[in-house]
């Protein structure tokens, strides 16, 4: 759901990592990039809205929204990491969690209307 919400608002480079067994606080990381501070903030807002509407979930905590270089939304089993490109490259979550398997996720097919 979170990845689909990010995709629908033109989030980029969406990756899902299975961190179950590697990280005790969560099962999946959703990592994505936004093009600017307002874009990352918009992505975070949309993820929160969709998770609440579709699954009845609110984030347990969120961090980084004001600066929006790295926004973290913790939904318990799923933690969403939204970055601006320089911060994503600097922090390198995919490198830090290289032992985590990637979760299969495909971009949704959007029908032309």
C-alpha positions in Angstrom: 0.0 0.0 0.0 2.7 2.5 1.0 4.7 1.8 -2.2 1.6 2.2 -4.4 0.9 5.5 -2.7 4.4 6.7 -3.3 4.2 5.6 -6.9 0.9 7.4 -7.5 2.5 10.7 -6.5 5.5 10.1 -8.7 8.0 8.9 -6.1 11.1 7.5 -7.6 13.4 4.5 -7.1 11.0 2.6 -4.9 12.6 -0.3 -3.1 11.1 -2.7 -0.5 13.5 -4.6 1.8 12.6 -7.6 4.0 14.3 -6.8 7.3 12.4 -9.4 9.3 15.0 -11.3 11.3 17.5 -8.5 10.8 15.7 -5.7 12.6 13.5 -6.4 15.6 11.2 -3.3 15.2 9.9 -3.9 11.7 9.5 -6.4 8.9 9.7 -4.3 5.8 11.4 -1.0 4.8 9.9 1.0 2.0 12.5 3.3 0.6 11.8 6.0 -2.1 13.1 9.3 -3.4 11.3 12.6 -4.0 12.5 15.4 -6.2 12.4 18.2 -3.7 11.4 19.2 -0.1 7.7 19.8 -1.1 7.6 16.6 -3.1 8.9 14.5 -0.1 6.5 16.2 2.2 3.6 15.5 -0.3 4.7 11.8 -0.5 4.7 11.5 3.3 1.3 13.1 3.6 -0.2 10.8 0.8 1.3 7.7 2.4 -0.3 8.6 5.7 -3.7 9.2 4.1 -3.7 6.0 2.1 -2.5 3.8 5.0 -5.3 5.3 7.1 -8.0 5.0 4.5 -7.1 1.6 3.2 -5.8 -0.2 6.3 -6.8 2.0 9.2 -3.2 2.5 10.2 -1.7 5.7 11.5 2.1 6.0 12.0 3.4 5.2 15.4 5.8 8.0 14.9 7.2 10.2 12.1 10.4 12.2 11.9 12.0 14.7 9.5 8.9 16.2 7.8 9.9 19.8 8.3 13.3 19.5 6.6 12.1 16.6 4.4 15.6 15.5 3.5 14.7 12.1 5.1 11.2 11.5 6.4 10.6 8.4 8.4 7.1 7.0 8.9 6.9 4.1 11.3 3.7 2.0 10.9 5.1 -0.9 13.0 5.6 -3.8 10.7 6.4 -1.3 7.9 8.8 1.7 8.1 8.7 4.1 5.2 11.8 6.1 4.4 11.4 9.0 2.0 14.5 10.9 0.8 15.7 13.7 -1.3 18.3 12.2 -3.7 21.5 13.5 -2.0 20.4 12.3 1.5 19.4 8.9 0.1 22.8 8.5 -1.5 24.6 9.7 1.7 22.8 7.4 4.1 22.7 4.4 1.8 20.1 2.3 3.5 20.3 -0.3 0.7 24.0 -0.6 1.4 23.5 -0.7 5.2 20.9 -3.4 4.9 22.6 -5.3 2.1 21.7 -8.6 3.8 18.0 -7.9 3.5 16.1 -9.5 0.6 14.3 -7.3 -1.8 10.5 -7.7 -1.6 8.9 -8.1 -5.0 6.8 -5.1 -5.9 5.7 -4.0 -9.3 4.6 -0.6 -10.4 0.8 -0.6 -10.6 -0.6 -0.6 -14.1 -2.6 2.6 -14.6 -5.2 2.4 -17.3 -5.5 5.4 -19.6 -8.8 6.9 -19.2 
